[in-house]
C-alpha cells in the first residue's frame, strides 16, 4: 500500500536503543525507592521514594497485564472470577470470564455477551472495569488481541477484513443468542460482521448490538483525532508511523504501527492532565494516601501497557473509516463484496455516546441508526451520557451506575431466552 520509506525499519530500532540505554536507570530508580522505604518514615524520605517510584513506573510495557477481575456477586454471593481462553488464533484469543461456583449451578440466567475490544495500541485488559461491571448479570466473553510484534511473519497478514472474520468466527464458536458490545474503534467492524452474518442467514447473528463511542461516521462532529486523519494523505501515515519489528522479537520483519507511538499520541493530547496526575501520585505517596496512589498507579500501569498493530490493519482503518468514510457512504466492501447494512433486521441496536468525548464526537456512533434501516424502529435506542468523556463511557462510576444499567436492560429485553 504505497511506497515504503521514511521511518520504516529505523523508528523501532531507535526506540529499542532508547529503552536499552534507559533500562538500568529505571531499574535503579525502582531499587532506590525500595531502599528508601526501609529508612525512617519521614516526609523527606517518602518524597524521595515517591519520585523514584514515579520514574521507575513511567516506561511503556509490552505485555498484557493480568485481567485480575475482582470477585463479583452472582446469586447473592461474591465469587472469584477466573479467565480462560476458549479459542485462539495467531492474532487473537477469545477469553471467557467465569465466576467460580464449585459444584453449585448458577440460578441467575445471564445472557451471553461478546465484548469487542479495540485494536488501537492498548491491550484488551483496558476493559477490565467493563467486564467486571457486566459479569454479575451477563456471561461475558472478550476479544483479546495479540501484540503484532510477537506474531511470526509466516502467520500471514492481518487487516480489517481479518478482524471482521475473527468476530464472525468468535460468534460462530459461541453460538446463537450471543449479544455483542463493541467499545470505541471496533464499532464499524462489529456492524460489518453483523451485516455479513445477516446477509448469509447465519444462525449466530447477534440478537442485539451495542455500539459505544465508536466512529461509525467520523465526519460528524470531528475531533482532533478525526482532523489528523484527514489532514494528511494515507501515504503520509505509511511513511511516518509505520515501522518494522526488530530482529529480537518473534514478529521480526512484520510492518506495524507501534504501540509506543499510539501512547505518545494519547499523552500529547492531554499533557497537562497527565503531568498533574503524576504530581498527584508523588503527593499521595509522600503523605501516605495509599488509596489515591493505588488508583493512579493502577491506571498508568494499564495505560502504559501497549501493543503493536499490524500495518495492514492500521492503514486500512485510517483509509476506510477515517478518510473515505466507506461504511457511512454505503460503499464498504468485505472480501470484495459490498456490505449491506440494511440486511440487518433481527438485531436490536443500541448506541452510547459521551457528551464530553474528545476522541469520538457526538453523533458519530448514533449515525448507525440511519444506516441500519432494516431494523424495526422499536428496536433502535440511543443513550447520550452527560458529564463524561471517552473513557467514562466504559469505565468508572458513571459507567457502573448509569450506563451499564441501560445496557443490561437493553440486552435483557432482546435476549431470546426471555422474548423467544
Buried (B, 14 or more C-beta within 10 A) or exposed (E): BEEEEBBBBEBBBEBBEEBEEBEEEBEEBBEBBEEBEEEEEEEEBBBBBBBBBBBBBEBBBBEBBEBEBEBBEBEEEEBEBEBEEEBEBBBBBBBBBBBEBEEEEEEEEBBBBBBBBBBBBBBBBBBBBBBBBBBBBBBBBBBBBBBBBBBEEEBEBBBBBBBBBBBBBBBBBBEBBBBBBBBBBBBBBBBBBBBBBBBEEBEBBBBBBBBBBBBBBBBBBBBEBBEBBBEEEBBEBBBBBBBBBBEEBEBEEBBBBBBBBBBEEBBEEEEEEBEEBBEBBBBBBBBEBEEBBEBBBEBBEBBBBBBBBBBBBBBBBBBBBBBBBBBBEEEBEBEEEEBBBBBBEBBBBBBBBBEEBEBBBBBBBBBBBEBBEBBEEEBBBBBBBEEBBBBBBBBBEBBBEBBBEBBBEBBBBBBEEEEE
